[in-house]
Amino acid sequence: MGSFACEIVEEKDDEVRLPKHSGRYGKSVMGSSSKDLERKQREYHGSLEYDIDKLFQSISVKPSTRLMSSSFHNHETSASAGPSRTTSPSKRIASIKKPGTPQSPRFVGLSDSVSLKQALRDRCISKASEMAAQKRLSKSAAASPRVSEADRIKSLYNQVSNESTSGRSGLVPVDKGKGSLVEIPLLPVNNKPSSSKSVSQRFEEHSNPISEPSQAGTSLGSQGVGNQTREIKLLHKSNKSGSCLSSGSGDYEIELDENVALPSTDAFVEDDVMEIDKHVTSLPSHSSKKVNGTELDKNILSSALDAEQKGKLDDAPSSGTEKSKTVRKVTRMIPRPKQPKKKILLKKKLKIGVVSATYPTKDDEEHVPSLDSSAHQLLCQRCHCSLKSTSIDNHPPSYTTSHNPEICTDSLSSASNNVGKEARQLSDENSSGSCNVSQSSEAEIVIMKQDVSSSNNSGISAMVEKETGNPTSSEKFEFSLSSKDSLGDYSRSTSMSEESNLSRFSCGNKPHMSMDVRWEAIKHVKVQYGSLGLRHFNLLKKLGCGDIGTVYLAELIGTNCLFAIKVMDNEFLARRKKSPRAQAEREILKMLDHPFLPTLYAQFTSDNLSCLVMEYCPGGDLHVLRQKQLGRCFPEPAARFYVAEILLALEYLHMLGIIYRDLKPENILVREDGHIMLTDFDLSLRCAVNPTLLRSNSPPGKDPARISGPYNTSNCIQPFCIIEPSCQVSCFSPRLSSNQQQGRKPKRGDHLSKTQQHLNRSLPQLVAEPTEARSNSFVGTHEYLAPEIIKGEGHGAAVDWWTFGVLLYELLYGKTPFKGYNNDETLANVVLQNLKFPDSPLVSFQAKDLIRGLLVKEPENRLGSEKGSVEIKRHPFFEGLNWALIRCAIPPELPDFYEYGGGPEGAADLPGGSNNRYLECKAIGDHLEFELF
Ligand SMILES: Nc1ncnc2c1ncn2[C@@H]1O[C@H](COP(=O)(O)OP(=O)(O)OP(=O)(O)O)[C@@H](O)[C@H]1O
């Protein structure tokens, strides 16, 4: 820009200004055609150069006493003196009146006789004033160092508007009707003030945010040379592509929106600016609604988080890569450096984003790598819980500071499931008698306790502690007609928040079933349809009816995956006051992760029907299987196999603080692989459990001293520490004194051989038996009810060991031990009758001895009442059994297979025969019509 700008503006586009000769004081113009030449000559005659030439020629220099006034009028008057002077000057005057262009303080009237010196001086003054005006203009753009980016943009816009109005800037309206497209010439960068970037540069940067900032500058420079023009549409549609673009331009545009005072004199430019403004404000939220900086920042953050989550969803293992990709996007979103306003915006981000502590505040371009790492840190911080849960070796899990409930829920549930997994491992591995296993098991149990209790959510521990705090609940006494029907008339003393457990124990992360394709199938449907409902299943057959619901075999539509869906009518449950039972079952199922316990794949409510999607067991139940046996009873090895697996399942449940209370063959299902699955938890009781480690290095001849205690008095605050022998005492304070041990009555299990006892003593013993739990509910099945339940004295975990004894008896003898002619007699027998063994079939002494130990009427003397499964597993009946590998053992028999993967009843049970593959319950949306009960 120079003092000639105004003159150039007046020229037509096709005019070419060429120096005729390089005179000292002026230039000549030369047209390209004769017409032009003529015109230019005419103009030359009225030009300063002409005057000077004339002056030189005449030499008749008259000193002018009359200085041409700056008054326009005077010029006009003087101009009228000669025709040759009337056109050109007036043209100039007209051009100088152009808005924003300063007028010369004085005009040199060429018709007057003036001295050469005066004429030149006036001319210089005129030029100088023009230059000063231009400088003022550009100063307002470059301005002070504190000027905002928006101010600079505004100034540039003013310049552009001036130039565009004059029609020479190159900012040419292309088609205003289409939305004010403008062509902006990409001028060489060095033609522009160094303090601020050109408009074209800025818009180029906005329109091409994917380029790295430095690249953008380079390309601009190269493209700009040669006055190449490039169409940049300043419309929001031009920038629609890519969230990073929208976010990237956000900061600038917010400032523009807030600060730009649009020139009111130029409607064209105003339109453009407004369009830019619209574009800007619409970008972050993808709506035309304006957003403030805070919202924008939120949007930016959420975009980043969304992207990160997506990455996480897509492929968990590659999340690191995804994160870094996202970080790069975030980097691009960050506006360019050295803009004070931007800093303010970034500060806003700091405030808004819980996780934005590492956002850069300056020099983003220069610190792209560090920004990446910062942002990576940001993301890591965002995934705090996940990371914690995966790096638990060194840090205790902390689940309280999360900004993303969804992620933290996942993490939490993952951690909780890890606990479940560890407990399961403990359950399985501890039984192997390995010292190391026991030690690590102890640690894992501690985790469970601390993990659960440390959560703000009402965890298991908190919940069960509530329950144990009030163990006696109001009860009703009600019997059902069948001796094998479960009695579940009880009311719970406490009700748990469903949400708490929902979030804690997601059914989507069961380590022992993590490779199961059914997870993927369910997940796929959820992703595809947003949610899972009954409409996504074909109900193939009714598997059975229980007290609170009906179980169907169901196929997930479009997959070959079979599930057992327990459907419960919420209204029905509420009417019968059985909702707490359904809730208890649901909550327990969510907690479970064990090979001998059901896997809950999903749960949903459809049309007032609560549905639990579980693993399908095609082998039927042990009751049915026993009926099929010769003599309707299992051979002892088979019985031993089944009860051993049941024992592990019960052990796991007790470790989780779940007293099962409804053990019977009907609730033991046979899996496809012949192993068992304990089902039906609606009568289970949740309670507190104190994990206890028994010292392994007790002196021979003495009972292992118990060194146990509440987890919260433990000195060991590191839940994932590997418990070394020296650490054992510090982690668990003594619970029972040796005097208490010595003072107790002898139990049935005490008759174990010296070798066995010595062996047992040499191993550390983990006891995770809920010995303190008490309930007065009358629950269970008549033939399986423990005496303490019938007597209403209150009961605890020992009821499970009673039912365990009854189960073993039934499997071996084909009938329960105290069965009477009716339920009342059965109950009386349970309380009063001594245990008797039939002569046939022949059963081993060890089996009978175990049964005797379990069916002790006083719960405190019952085998298992003190140390739980540990005592029972040591019984000679299980001698030689590898507890850790039982899940890999070959089961006594594999289930027969029918249609749908097998089943006890087969396809013949389907209504309408095998042609009618589906049940009568056609799903119309989520509405099902079928008999539930
Ligand atoms: N996962 C499963 N796989 C195969 N069959 C199942 C499954 N779950 C339940 N069943 C069948 O459905 C029947 C009904 O089960 P449900 O648990 O509702 O009732 P229940 O055991 O009779 O108990 P309750 O009345 O105590 O609730 C069971 O007897 C069993 O045969």
The ligand as a Gaussian input file, in Angstrom:
#p B3LYP/6-31G(d) Opt

LIG

0 1
 N      -30.259000     -70.754000      32.559000
 C      -31.135000     -71.710000      32.404000
 N      -30.953000     -72.606000      31.463000
 C      -31.841000     -73.585000      31.283000
 N      -32.930000     -73.712000      32.020000
 C      -33.158000     -72.840000      32.988000
 C      -32.288000     -71.792000      33.229000
 N      -32.744000     -71.062000      34.263000
 C      -33.870000     -71.638000      34.644000
 N      -34.138000     -72.713000      33.882000
 C      -35.280000     -73.571000      33.968000
 O      -36.389000     -72.787000      34.261000
 C      -37.025000     -73.257000      35.416000
 C      -37.577000     -72.085000      36.161000
 O      -36.476000     -71.412000      36.698000
 P      -36.670000     -70.374000      37.852000
 O      -35.338000     -70.034000      38.339000
 O      -37.524000     -69.271000      37.427000
 O      -37.521000     -71.095000      38.840000
 P      -37.372000     -72.090000      40.033000
 O      -36.052000     -72.687000      40.035000
 O      -38.494000     -73.019000      39.934000
 O      -37.434000     -71.136000      41.167000
 P      -38.144000     -70.201000      42.121000
 O      -39.542000     -70.511000      42.169000
 O      -37.466000     -70.474000      43.341000
 O      -37.859000     -68.870000      41.561000
 C      -35.997000     -74.026000      36.171000
 O      -36.560000     -75.043000      36.886000
 C      -35.087000     -74.554000      35.081000
 O      -35.521000     -75.838000      34.666000

